[in-house]
Amino acid sequence: MAEVTAKITVHNPTAGAPLAEESTAEMPELRESRVGILVNQKQHAELVLSAIADRLSQDYGCIKTMVGHKVTTGPAKPEVIEQLVSTSDWVLLGSAD
């Protein structure tokens, strides 16, 4: 059977064209992967990102490991990043007003 290589497109909601397009051949399988969430201080960010993680859990068996917090305009504290790295296979982040 031939291998199917899909592409993932990264969009910036404030720009017209895709930010990047990469092959998914190197992406790990989502099924049963551990997802961390990094939430900024924007209104409803935690609600939206947690809902996405919950849906990925239902559809792909992803396991939500932790929710880290950061200020909207700056990086997360090193200890938050370290905890996300040690408990997650990948991190879901970002929100917009």
ROFI-570230 format. One record per residue: residue number from 1; residue in three letters; chain; x, y, z of N, C-alpha, C, O in turn. Coordinates in steps of 0.05 Angstrom, whole numbers, plus 5000, padded with zeros to 4 digits. Layout:
# ROFI-570230
(NUM, ALA, A, (X, Y, Z), (X, Y, Z), (X, Y, Z), (X, Y, Z))
...
END
This chain:
# ROFI-570230
(1, MET, A, (5017, 4977, 5000), (5000, 5000, 5000), (5018, 5025, 5000), (5038, 5026, 5014))
(2, ALA, A, (5011, 5045, 4984), (5027, 5069, 4982), (5023, 5086, 5007), (5001, 5088, 5018))
(3, GLU, A, (5045, 5099, 5016), (5043, 5117, 5039), (5030, 5143, 5031), (5037, 5155, 5010))
(4, VAL, A, (5012, 5153, 5047), (4998, 5178, 5042), (5012, 5200, 5058), (5015, 5198, 5082))
(5, THR, A, (5021, 5220, 5044), (5034, 5243, 5057), (5016, 5266, 5055), (5010, 5276, 5033))
(6, ALA, A, (5006, 5275, 5077), (4988, 5298, 5078), (5005, 5323, 5084), (5029, 5321, 5090))
(7, LYS, A, (4993, 5346, 5083), (5006, 5371, 5090), (4990, 5385, 5111), (4965, 5383, 5112))
(8, ILE, A, (5004, 5399, 5128), (4991, 5416, 5148), (4998, 5444, 5141), (5021, 5451, 5135))
(9, THR, A, (4978, 5462, 5141), (4982, 5490, 5135), (4978, 5506, 5160), (4958, 5503, 5174))
(10, VAL, A, (4997, 5524, 5165), (4996, 5541, 5189), (4986, 5568, 5180), (4998, 5580, 5162))
(11, HIS, A, (4964, 5578, 5192), (4952, 5603, 5184), (4956, 5624, 5206), (4954, 5617, 5230))
(12, ASN, A, (4962, 5648, 5198), (4961, 5671, 5216), (4935, 5685, 5211), (4930, 5694, 5189))
(13, PRO, A, (4917, 5686, 5231), (4890, 5697, 5226), (4890, 5727, 5219), (4870, 5737, 5210))
(14, THR, A, (4913, 5740, 5222), (4914, 5769, 5216), (4926, 5773, 5188), (4928, 5796, 5179))
(15, ALA, A, (4935, 5752, 5174), (4948, 5755, 5148), (4931, 5740, 5127), (4915, 5723, 5134))
(16, GLY, A, (4935, 5747, 5102), (4919, 5734, 5081), (4930, 5707, 5072), (4914, 5689, 5067))
(17, ALA, A, (4956, 5704, 5071), (4967, 5679, 5060), (4976, 5661, 5083), (4982, 5670, 5105))
(18, PRO, A, (4978, 5635, 5078), (4988, 5616, 5099), (5016, 5624, 5108), (5033, 5633, 5092))
(19, LEU, A, (5022, 5621, 5133), (5048, 5627, 5145), (5068, 5607, 5136), (5091, 5613, 5131))
(20, ALA, A, (5060, 5581, 5136), (5079, 5560, 5128), (5063, 5536, 5120), (5039, 5533, 5127))
(21, GLU, A, (5075, 5519, 5105), (5063, 5493, 5097), (5085, 5472, 5099), (5106, 5474, 5087))
(22, GLU, A, (5079, 5451, 5114), (5099, 5430, 5119), (5086, 5403, 5113), (5062, 5400, 5116))
(23, SER, A, (5102, 5384, 5106), (5093, 5356, 5103), (5088, 5345, 5131), (5102, 5351, 5150))
(24, THR, A, (5068, 5328, 5133), (5062, 5314, 5158), (5077, 5288, 5161), (5072, 5273, 5180))
(25, ALA, A, (5094, 5282, 5142), (5109, 5256, 5143), (5125, 5253, 5169), (5128, 5231, 5179))
(26, GLU, A, (5135, 5275, 5180), (5151, 5274, 5204), (5135, 5279, 5229), (5147, 5278, 5251))
(27, MET, A, (5110, 5283, 5227), (5093, 5289, 5251), (5087, 5263, 5266), (5081, 5243, 5253))
(28, PRO, A, (5088, 5264, 5292), (5081, 5240, 5307), (5051, 5235, 5305), (5035, 5253, 5300))
(29, GLU, A, (5043, 5211, 5310), (5015, 5203, 5311), (5001, 5217, 5334), (5011, 5218, 5356))
(30, LEU, A, (4977, 5228, 5329), (4962, 5242, 5350), (4950, 5222, 5370), (4948, 5228, 5394))
(31, ARG, A, (4943, 5198, 5360), (4930, 5179, 5377), (4946, 5174, 5402), (4969, 5165, 5401))
(32, GLU, A, (4934, 5178, 5425), (4945, 5173, 5452), (4970, 5190, 5458), (4985, 5184, 5475))
(33, SER, A, (4973, 5212, 5443), (4995, 5230, 5449), (4987, 5248, 5473), (4964, 5252, 5478))
(34, ARG, A, (5007, 5259, 5486), (5003, 5275, 5510), (5003, 5305, 5501), (5024, 5314, 5491))
(35, VAL, A, (4981, 5319, 5505), (4980, 5347, 5497), (4979, 5365, 5522), (4963, 5361, 5540))
(36, GLY, A, (4997, 5385, 5522), (4996, 5405, 5542), (4983, 5430, 5530), (4982, 5433, 5506))
(37, ILE, A, (4974, 5447, 5547), (4961, 5472, 5538), (4976, 5496, 5551), (4981, 5495, 5575))
(38, LEU, A, (4983, 5515, 5535), (4995, 5540, 5545), (4975, 5563, 5540), (4970, 5570, 5517))
(39, VAL, A, (4964, 5574, 5561), (4943, 5594, 5559), (4954, 5621, 5564), (4969, 5625, 5584))
(40, ASN, A, (4947, 5641, 5548), (4953, 5668, 5554), (4930, 5681, 5569), (4911, 5667, 5576))
(41, GLN, A, (4931, 5706, 5574), (4911, 5719, 5591), (4887, 5730, 5576), (4871, 5745, 5586))
(42, LYS, A, (4885, 5723, 5550), (4862, 5733, 5535), (4837, 5720, 5544), (4837, 5697, 5553))
(43, GLN, A, (4815, 5735, 5542), (4789, 5725, 5551), (4782, 5699, 5537), (4783, 5697, 5513))
(44, HIS, A, (4774, 5680, 5553), (4764, 5653, 5544), (4786, 5636, 5531), (4779, 5615, 5520))
(45, ALA, A, (4811, 5644, 5533), (4833, 5628, 5520), (4833, 5600, 5532), (4835, 5580, 5517))
(46, GLU, A, (4832, 5597, 5558), (4833, 5570, 5570), (4808, 5554, 5562), (4811, 5530, 5557))
(47, LEU, A, (4785, 5566, 5561), (4761, 5552, 5553), (4763, 5542, 5525), (4757, 5519, 5519))
(48, VAL, A, (4773, 5559, 5506), (4775, 5551, 5478), (4795, 5529, 5474), (4790, 5508, 5461))
(49, LEU, A, (4820, 5533, 5486), (4841, 5513, 5482), (4834, 5486, 5496), (4841, 5465, 5485))
(50, SER, A, (4821, 5488, 5519), (4813, 5463, 5532), (4792, 5448, 5516), (4792, 5424, 5515))
(51, ALA, A, (4774, 5463, 5504), (4753, 5451, 5487), (4766, 5437, 5463), (4757, 5415, 5455))
(52, ILE, A, (4786, 5449, 5451), (4800, 5437, 5429), (4814, 5411, 5438), (4812, 5390, 5425))
(53, ALA, A, (4828, 5412, 5461), (4841, 5389, 5471), (4821, 5367, 5478), (4827, 5343, 5474))
(54, ASP, A, (4798, 5374, 5489), (4778, 5354, 5496), (4768, 5341, 5470), (4763, 5317, 5470))
(55, ARG, A, (4764, 5356, 5449), (4755, 5345, 5424), (4776, 5326, 5412), (4769, 5304, 5402))
(56, LEU, A, (4801, 5334, 5413), (4823, 5317, 5404), (4824, 5291, 5421), (4831, 5270, 5410))
(57, SER, A, (4817, 5293, 5446), (4816, 5270, 5463), (4794, 5251, 5454), (4798, 5226, 5453))
(58, GLN, A, (4771, 5262, 5448), (4748, 5245, 5439), (4754, 5232, 5412), (4749, 5209, 5408))
(59, ASP, A, (4765, 5248, 5393), (4769, 5238, 5366), (4794, 5222, 5362), (4795, 5203, 5346))
(60, TYR, A, (4816, 5228, 5377), (4841, 5215, 5372), (4853, 5202, 5397), (4875, 5190, 5396))
(61, GLY, A, (4840, 5205, 5420), (4851, 5193, 5444), (4874, 5208, 5457), (4889, 5197, 5473))
(62, CYS, A, (4877, 5234, 5449), (4898, 5250, 5461), (4893, 5252, 5491), (4871, 5251, 5501))
(63, ILE, A, (4915, 5255, 5506), (4913, 5256, 5535), (4922, 5284, 5544), (4945, 5291, 5540))
(64, LYS, A, (4904, 5299, 5556), (4911, 5326, 5565), (4927, 5324, 5591), (4917, 5312, 5610))
(65, THR, A, (4951, 5335, 5591), (4969, 5331, 5614), (4968, 5355, 5633), (4967, 5350, 5658))
(66, MET, A, (4968, 5379, 5623), (4969, 5402, 5641), (4961, 5427, 5626), (4962, 5428, 5602))
(67, VAL, A, (4954, 5447, 5641), (4949, 5474, 5631), (4968, 5493, 5644), (4967, 5497, 5668))
(68, GLY, A, (4986, 5505, 5628), (5004, 5525, 5638), (4994, 5553, 5631), (4978, 5556, 5612))
(69, HIS, A, (5003, 5572, 5645), (4994, 5600, 5641), (5017, 5618, 5635), (5039, 5614, 5646))
(70, LYS, A, (5012, 5639, 5619), (5033, 5659, 5613), (5019, 5686, 5608), (4995, 5687, 5604))
(71, VAL, A, (5035, 5707, 5610), (5024, 5733, 5603), (5020, 5735, 5573), (5034, 5721, 5558))
(72, THR, A, (5002, 5752, 5564), (4995, 5754, 5536), (5018, 5763, 5519), (5023, 5753, 5497))
(73, THR, A, (5034, 5782, 5529), (5054, 5795, 5512), (5082, 5784, 5516), (5101, 5795, 5504))
(74, GLY, A, (5086, 5765, 5533), (5113, 5755, 5538), (5114, 5725, 5538), (5094, 5711, 5536))
(75, PRO, A, (5138, 5714, 5542), (5142, 5685, 5543), (5132, 5673, 5569), (5128, 5688, 5589))
(76, ALA, A, (5128, 5647, 5569), (5121, 5633, 5594), (5146, 5632, 5611), (5168, 5633, 5602))
(77, LYS, A, (5141, 5629, 5637), (5163, 5626, 5656), (5178, 5600, 5650), (5166, 5581, 5642))
(78, PRO, A, (5204, 5600, 5655), (5220, 5575, 5649), (5209, 5551, 5662), (5209, 5529, 5651))
(79, GLU, A, (5199, 5553, 5687), (5189, 5529, 5701), (5163, 5519, 5688), (5158, 5495, 5689))
(80, VAL, A, (5147, 5536, 5676), (5123, 5527, 5662), (5131, 5512, 5637), (5120, 5491, 5630))
(81, ILE, A, (5151, 5524, 5622), (5160, 5510, 5598), (5172, 5483, 5605), (5167, 5463, 5591))
(82, GLU, A, (5188, 5482, 5626), (5200, 5456, 5634), (5179, 5435, 5640), (5182, 5412, 5633))
(83, GLN, A, (5158, 5444, 5654), (5137, 5425, 5662), (5122, 5416, 5637), (5115, 5392, 5634))
(84, LEU, A, (5117, 5434, 5618), (5103, 5426, 5593), (5121, 5406, 5577), (5110, 5386, 5567))
(85, VAL, A, (5146, 5412, 5576), (5165, 5394, 5561), (5166, 5366, 5574), (5166, 5346, 5560))
(86, SER, A, (5166, 5366, 5600), (5169, 5340, 5614), (5143, 5323, 5615), (5144, 5299, 5619))
(87, THR, A, (5120, 5336, 5611), (5095, 5322, 5613), (5080, 5319, 5587), (5059, 5305, 5586))
(88, SER, A, (5090, 5331, 5565), (5074, 5332, 5540), (5091, 5324, 5517), (5115, 5327, 5516))
(89, ASP, A, (5077, 5312, 5497), (5090, 5306, 5471), (5089, 5330, 5453), (5106, 5334, 5436))
(90, TRP, A, (5068, 5346, 5457), (5065, 5371, 5441), (5047, 5390, 5457), (5034, 5382, 5476))
(91, VAL, A, (5048, 5415, 5449), (5034, 5436, 5464), (5015, 5452, 5446), (5022, 5459, 5423))
(92, LEU, A, (4991, 5456, 5455), (4971, 5471, 5441), (4971, 5499, 5454), (4968, 5502, 5478))
(93, LEU, A, (4975, 5520, 5437), (4976, 5547, 5448), (4965, 5566, 5428), (4962, 5560, 5404))
(94, GLY, A, (4959, 5590, 5438), (4951, 5612, 5421), (4921, 5616, 5422), (4905, 5597, 5423))
(95, SER, A, (4913, 5641, 5421), (4885, 5648, 5419), (4884, 5676, 5408), (4904, 5691, 5410))
(96, ALA, A, (4862, 5684, 5398), (4858, 5711, 5388), (4832, 5722, 5398), (4814, 5707, 5404))
(97, ASP, A, (4831, 5748, 5401), (4805, 5761, 5409), (4784, 5759, 5388), (4762, 5769, 5392))
END
